[in-house]
Amino acid sequence: MGGLRLNEEETVILLSNLLDNAIHECVKVVRQGSNAIIHVKLVQEGGKLIFSVRNPVAEKVQVTEGTGLSNVKAVADKYGGDFAYSM
């Protein structure tokens, strides 16, 4: 992953927030009696980082200021990247 413009703090923001959110939602899903799997994709192509985390959710998630996903969006915005989520 050499050559990426992300500093160590920004890398931690991306990894920790996305994975923490995914684990948190999977715990809820398992408690409801369903199976939960987290899919992670991390690829560098053409100087761009593609980082994708897919996981089940127990209920619709809202992105609000101060949440982990808003922190991830802030890092993506800083570098002109895209941030998207769907349920």
Secondary structure, 3 states (H helix, E strand, C coil): CCCCCCCHHHHHHHHHHHHHHHHHHHHHHHHCCCCCCCEEEEEEECCEEEEEEECCCCCCCCCCCCCHHHHHHHHHHHCCCCCCCCC
